[in-house]
Amino acid sequence: MQTYDDCLTFLLPRPVWVNDIDVTYCSSCNSPFGPLKRRHHCRNCGNIFCHDCSARNVPLPQLGYGNKPVRVCNGCFDVAYLVTYSIDEDHGLTTQMHGVRGLLELTEKDDGFT
């Protein structure tokens, strides 16, 4: 049964996870996986990375993971962090504005490279 709070949660579809068997190299640094280098899924994009390229954690309530921080790749961290805080109603408008302002800055920075 859904609670009242569940109905208010902003949810996006979770990404489809890449199959472990299909990936032999880190999606970011191209290091080969083996007995000592494990595969880790980014909860934000679904790709597979080594520990060094996915060592950051951020809550992803917008993907239905709740408020507990989960593993994300280094490439997804900034955007995932800012989106999380853009929709965060628990910490007030100042926190939401911080998230929105950061997303705008990232967008403007990316526009300079196109």
C-alpha positions as CSV (number, residue, x, y, z in Angstrom):
1,M,0.0,0.0,0.0
2,Q,1.3,3.4,-0.9
3,T,1.7,6.0,1.8
4,Y,1.0,9.6,1.4
5,D,4.8,10.4,1.2
6,D,5.2,7.8,-1.6
7,C,2.7,9.7,-3.8
8,L,4.7,12.9,-3.4
9,T,8.0,11.4,-4.5
10,F,9.3,12.5,-7.8
11,L,10.3,9.3,-9.6
12,L,12.1,8.8,-12.9
13,P,12.5,5.4,-14.6
14,R,15.6,3.6,-13.5
15,P,18.2,2.9,-16.2
16,V,18.6,-0.6,-17.6
17,W,21.7,-2.1,-16.1
18,V,24.3,-3.4,-18.5
19,N,24.8,-7.1,-18.2
20,D,28.0,-8.1,-16.3
21,I,28.9,-10.8,-18.8
22,D,28.9,-8.2,-21.7
23,V,31.6,-6.0,-20.1
24,T,35.2,-6.9,-19.7
25,Y,36.7,-3.4,-19.3
26,C,35.7,-0.4,-17.2
27,S,33.4,2.0,-19.1
28,S,35.5,5.0,-18.0
29,C,39.2,4.1,-17.7
30,N,39.1,0.9,-19.9
31,S,41.0,-1.1,-17.2
32,P,40.3,-4.9,-17.6
33,F,38.2,-6.6,-15.0
34,G,39.5,-9.7,-13.3
35,P,39.7,-11.5,-9.9
36,L,41.2,-8.4,-8.3
37,K,39.3,-5.7,-10.2
38,R,35.5,-6.0,-9.6
39,R,32.6,-4.6,-11.7
40,H,30.3,-2.0,-10.1
41,H,27.1,-0.7,-11.6
42,C,26.3,3.0,-11.5
43,R,22.8,3.4,-10.1
44,N,22.3,6.5,-12.1
45,C,23.3,5.4,-15.6
46,G,23.4,1.6,-15.3
47,N,26.9,1.2,-16.9
48,I,29.7,-0.8,-15.3
49,F,32.8,0.7,-13.8
50,C,35.8,-0.2,-11.7
51,H,35.9,0.9,-8.0
52,D,38.1,3.9,-8.8
53,C,35.7,5.2,-11.4
54,S,32.6,4.6,-9.2
55,A,33.6,5.3,-5.7
56,R,31.2,8.1,-5.0
57,N,27.8,7.8,-3.4
58,V,24.8,10.1,-3.5
59,P,21.1,9.6,-2.6
60,L,18.9,9.0,-5.6
61,P,15.3,9.4,-4.4
62,Q,14.2,10.4,-7.8
63,L,15.1,6.9,-9.0
64,G,13.3,5.2,-6.1
65,Y,16.4,4.4,-4.1
66,G,15.2,6.4,-1.1
67,N,17.5,8.7,0.9
68,K,20.4,6.3,1.5
69,P,23.4,7.1,-0.7
70,V,24.1,4.6,-3.5
71,R,27.0,4.1,-5.8
72,V,27.3,6.3,-8.9
73,C,30.1,6.7,-11.4
74,N,32.3,9.8,-11.3
75,G,30.7,11.0,-14.6
76,C,27.2,11.0,-13.1
77,F,28.0,12.3,-9.6
78,D,27.8,16.0,-10.2
79,V,24.5,15.9,-12.0
80,A,23.0,13.2,-9.7
81,Y,24.0,15.3,-6.7
82,L,22.5,18.5,-8.0
83,V,19.3,16.9,-9.2
84,T,18.9,15.2,-5.8
85,Y,19.2,18.5,-4.0
86,S,17.0,20.4,-6.5
87,I,14.0,18.2,-5.5
88,D,14.9,18.0,-1.8
89,E,12.0,19.4,0.1
90,D,13.4,18.3,3.5
91,H,16.1,20.9,3.7
92,G,14.2,23.9,2.4
93,L,14.2,26.2,-0.5
94,T,17.9,27.3,0.0
95,T,19.0,23.7,-0.7
96,Q,16.8,23.4,-3.7
97,M,18.1,26.7,-5.1
98,H,21.7,25.4,-4.6
99,G,20.8,22.3,-6.7
100,V,19.1,24.3,-9.5
101,R,21.9,26.9,-9.6
102,G,24.5,24.2,-9.9
103,L,22.6,22.5,-12.7
104,L,22.4,25.8,-14.6
105,E,26.2,26.3,-14.1
106,L,26.9,22.8,-15.5
107,T,24.6,23.5,-18.5
108,E,26.3,26.8,-19.2
109,K,29.7,25.2,-18.9
110,D,28.6,22.4,-21.3
111,D,27.3,25.0,-23.8
112,G,30.7,26.5,-24.1
113,F,32.1,23.2,-25.5
114,T,29.5,22.7,-28.2
